[in-house]
Amino acid sequence: MNSDVATTTLIEHCIVNFHVSQAINLEDARRLRGAIAQVMQRPEFHNHLGQKLNYVEPLIRYVASSGGLNAIGICNGAMLLKELPRFQTLRLGQNDVDVHRQTTTPSRVEVGAVEKSIRYRFVSECLPLNQENHEQWRRMHQSEKSELLRRIVIGNILSFAKGIGMSVTARLEADCELVPVGFRTLKPGVRMLGFTGEFSVNFKLPPMWGLGKSTSRGFGTVQQLEAGK
């Protein structure tokens, strides 16, 4: 890719980490969103307008992993996370869970199209397919499946860029090695096929950000890999 079309910018980024008193799983990302949204009465924290889903790129997402519970924000979402109060407990589903430590790490990070491809790994299941293209994917040969997933990854990145007001003039090239790992039930009657694996693309994503469906609930978290791994 020519350097004159490689365009990156610095954006605000913030991670709030909650060390809690119990073992956690991926479902706790959704519960963390609910616990924080009850306190912070703004749509950026839950991505809803009234009872309806707000169909915009989320600026705050929630991740549950062995490292604890995390709220990650970019742009205005990062600024809002800096104002979070200290939580002594979090209401996760039906349980009040003690917060042993809460740390806030603000920074500015580089995002955008770059000259050389960057390798990423999905560290939580990605949900790239909707009901329509899942049926399309199911009937395809393997090479066609890989091509569809490649286009979806690029489309997700372009949607992310649009959501933060970034214009991508470079041509994005991606290489995907994703495998299905089973269905996830997001709510009654809504099941999506989860994928794990790695991909390369000439675009720099924010740390701990996500691609695919339901990223605000912890799905599709990507981790940048070191060169050569």
C-alpha positions as CSV (number, residue, x, y, z in Angstrom):
1,M,0.0,0.0,0.0
2,N,1.3,3.5,-0.8
3,S,2.3,5.6,2.2
4,D,0.3,8.6,0.9
5,V,-2.9,6.7,1.6
6,A,-1.9,5.3,5.0
7,T,-3.7,7.6,7.4
8,T,-3.7,7.2,11.2
9,T,-4.9,9.4,14.0
10,L,-4.7,9.5,17.7
11,I,-7.9,8.9,19.7
12,E,-8.7,8.9,23.4
13,H,-8.7,5.5,24.9
14,C,-9.5,4.4,28.5
15,I,-9.6,1.0,30.3
16,V,-11.3,0.7,33.7
17,N,-10.4,-2.6,35.3
18,F,-12.5,-4.1,38.1
19,H,-10.8,-6.9,40.3
20,V,-13.7,-8.8,41.8
21,S,-14.3,-11.5,44.4
22,Q,-15.5,-14.3,42.2
23,A,-14.7,-16.3,39.1
24,I,-16.2,-14.7,36.0
25,N,-17.1,-15.8,32.5
26,L,-18.1,-14.1,29.2
27,E,-21.7,-13.6,30.3
28,D,-20.4,-11.3,33.0
29,A,-19.5,-8.7,30.4
30,R,-23.2,-8.2,29.7
31,R,-23.9,-8.0,33.5
32,L,-21.1,-5.4,33.9
33,R,-22.7,-3.3,31.3
34,G,-26.0,-3.4,33.2
35,A,-24.4,-2.6,36.5
36,I,-22.6,0.5,35.2
37,A,-25.6,1.6,33.1
38,Q,-27.8,1.6,36.2
39,V,-25.5,4.2,37.7
40,M,-24.5,6.2,34.6
41,Q,-27.7,7.3,33.0
42,R,-26.4,7.9,29.5
43,P,-27.0,5.9,26.3
44,E,-23.3,5.6,25.6
45,F,-23.0,3.1,28.5
46,H,-25.7,0.7,27.2
47,N,-26.2,1.7,23.5
48,H,-30.0,1.9,23.8
49,L,-32.4,4.8,23.1
50,G,-35.3,4.1,25.4
51,Q,-36.3,0.5,24.8
52,K,-34.7,0.4,21.3
53,L,-31.2,-0.5,20.3
54,N,-29.1,2.4,19.1
55,Y,-27.6,1.1,15.8
56,V,-24.3,3.0,16.0
57,E,-20.7,1.9,16.7
58,P,-20.5,1.5,20.4
59,L,-17.9,3.8,22.1
60,I,-17.9,1.8,25.3
61,R,-17.6,-2.0,25.4
62,Y,-17.3,-4.5,28.3
63,V,-15.0,-7.5,28.5
64,A,-14.9,-10.4,31.0
65,S,-11.7,-12.4,31.1
66,S,-9.3,-14.1,33.5
67,G,-7.8,-10.6,34.1
68,G,-11.1,-9.4,35.6
69,L,-13.9,-7.2,34.3
70,N,-13.1,-4.3,32.0
71,A,-14.9,-1.4,30.5
72,I,-13.1,0.0,27.5
73,G,-13.9,3.3,25.9
74,I,-12.7,5.2,22.8
75,C,-13.2,8.9,21.9
76,N,-16.2,10.3,23.9
77,G,-16.6,6.9,25.5
78,A,-13.1,7.2,26.9
79,M,-13.9,10.6,28.4
80,L,-17.0,9.3,30.0
81,L,-15.2,6.3,31.6
82,K,-12.7,8.7,33.2
83,E,-15.7,10.0,35.2
84,L,-16.8,6.7,36.6
85,P,-17.3,6.6,40.3
86,R,-15.5,4.1,42.5
87,F,-17.6,0.9,42.9
88,Q,-17.5,-1.0,46.1
89,T,-19.8,-3.7,44.7
90,L,-21.1,-4.6,41.3
91,R,-24.6,-6.1,40.7
92,L,-23.8,-9.0,38.3
93,G,-27.1,-10.6,37.5
94,Q,-28.6,-11.6,40.9
95,N,-25.4,-11.3,42.8
96,D,-23.6,-8.3,44.5
97,V,-19.9,-8.9,43.9
98,D,-17.2,-7.1,45.9
99,V,-14.8,-4.9,43.9
100,H,-11.3,-5.4,45.5
101,R,-9.6,-2.8,43.3
102,Q,-10.7,-0.5,40.4
103,T,-8.0,1.1,38.2
104,T,-8.5,3.6,35.4
105,T,-5.9,3.7,32.6
106,P,-6.4,6.6,30.2
107,S,-4.2,7.0,27.1
108,R,-4.2,8.1,23.5
109,V,-3.8,5.4,20.9
110,E,-3.1,5.3,17.2
111,V,-5.8,3.9,14.9
112,G,-6.2,3.8,11.1
113,A,-4.8,2.4,7.9
114,V,-1.1,1.5,7.9
115,E,1.4,0.3,5.3
116,K,2.1,-3.2,6.6
117,S,-0.5,-5.7,7.8
118,I,-0.9,-6.3,11.5
119,R,-1.7,-9.8,12.9
120,Y,-4.6,-10.1,15.4
121,R,-6.1,-12.9,17.3
122,F,-9.7,-13.2,18.6
123,V,-9.4,-13.7,22.3
124,S,-13.2,-14.0,22.7
125,E,-15.6,-15.5,20.2
126,C,-16.4,-13.4,17.2
127,L,-19.9,-13.3,15.9
128,P,-19.5,-12.2,12.3
129,L,-22.6,-13.6,10.7
130,N,-26.2,-12.5,10.8
131,Q,-29.1,-14.8,10.0
132,E,-29.1,-13.9,6.3
133,N,-25.4,-14.4,5.6
134,H,-25.2,-17.4,7.9
135,E,-27.5,-19.4,5.5
136,Q,-25.3,-18.1,2.6
137,W,-22.1,-19.2,4.4
138,R,-23.5,-22.6,5.3
139,R,-24.1,-23.5,1.6
140,M,-20.6,-22.3,0.4
141,H,-17.5,-24.2,-0.4
142,Q,-14.6,-23.6,2.0
143,S,-12.8,-21.1,-0.2
144,E,-16.0,-19.1,-0.5
145,K,-16.6,-19.2,3.2
146,S,-13.1,-17.8,3.8
147,E,-13.7,-15.0,1.3
148,L,-17.1,-14.1,2.9
149,L,-15.4,-13.9,6.4
150,R,-12.6,-11.8,4.9
151,R,-15.1,-9.3,3.5
152,I,-17.0,-9.2,6.7
153,V,-13.9,-8.4,8.7
154,I,-13.1,-5.5,6.4
155,G,-16.7,-4.3,6.6
156,N,-16.5,-4.4,10.4
157,I,-13.4,-2.3,10.4
158,L,-14.9,0.2,8.0
159,S,-17.9,0.5,10.2
160,F,-15.7,1.1,13.2
161,A,-13.9,3.9,11.3
162,K,-17.1,5.5,10.2
163,G,-18.4,5.3,13.8
164,I,-15.5,7.4,15.1
165,G,-15.7,9.8,12.1
166,M,-12.6,8.5,10.4
167,S,-12.5,8.4,6.6
168,V,-10.5,5.4,5.2
169,T,-9.1,6.2,1.8
170,A,-6.7,3.2,1.7
171,R,-7.7,-0.1,0.3
172,L,-7.9,-2.6,3.1
173,E,-6.5,-6.1,2.5
174,A,-7.3,-8.9,5.0
175,D,-6.3,-12.5,5.4
176,C,-8.5,-14.5,7.8
177,E,-8.0,-17.9,9.4
178,L,-11.2,-18.3,11.4
179,V,-13.0,-21.5,12.5
180,P,-16.5,-22.0,13.9
181,V,-16.7,-23.1,17.5
182,G,-20.5,-23.4,18.1
183,F,-23.6,-21.3,18.6
184,R,-24.2,-18.6,21.2
185,T,-27.7,-17.8,22.4
186,L,-27.8,-14.0,22.8
187,K,-31.4,-13.9,23.8
188,P,-34.4,-16.2,23.4
189,G,-34.7,-17.1,19.7
190,V,-31.4,-15.4,18.7
191,R,-28.5,-17.8,18.1
192,M,-25.3,-16.8,16.3
193,L,-22.3,-18.9,15.2
194,G,-19.1,-18.1,17.1
195,F,-15.7,-18.1,15.5
196,T,-12.1,-18.0,16.8
197,G,-8.8,-17.7,15.1
198,E,-6.5,-15.0,13.6
199,F,-6.5,-12.4,10.9
200,S,-4.2,-9.9,9.3
201,V,-5.2,-6.5,8.0
202,N,-3.4,-3.2,7.2
203,F,-5.4,-1.3,9.9
204,K,-4.4,-0.5,13.5
205,L,-7.3,-1.1,15.9
206,P,-7.5,0.2,19.5
207,P,-6.3,-2.2,22.3
208,M,-9.0,-4.6,23.5
209,W,-11.5,-3.5,20.9
210,G,-13.9,-5.8,19.2
211,L,-15.3,-6.8,15.8
212,G,-18.5,-8.5,14.8
213,K,-21.9,-8.6,16.5
214,S,-22.5,-7.8,20.2
215,T,-19.0,-6.4,20.7
216,S,-20.3,-4.2,23.6
217,R,-21.1,-7.4,25.4
218,G,-17.6,-8.8,25.2
219,F,-17.7,-10.8,21.9
220,G,-15.1,-10.4,19.2
221,T,-12.3,-9.0,21.4
222,V,-9.1,-8.7,19.3
223,Q,-5.5,-8.8,20.5
224,Q,-2.6,-7.6,18.4
225,L,0.1,-10.2,18.0
226,E,3.8,-9.5,18.0
227,A,5.6,-9.8,14.6
228,G,6.6,-13.3,13.9
229,K,4.0,-15.0,16.2
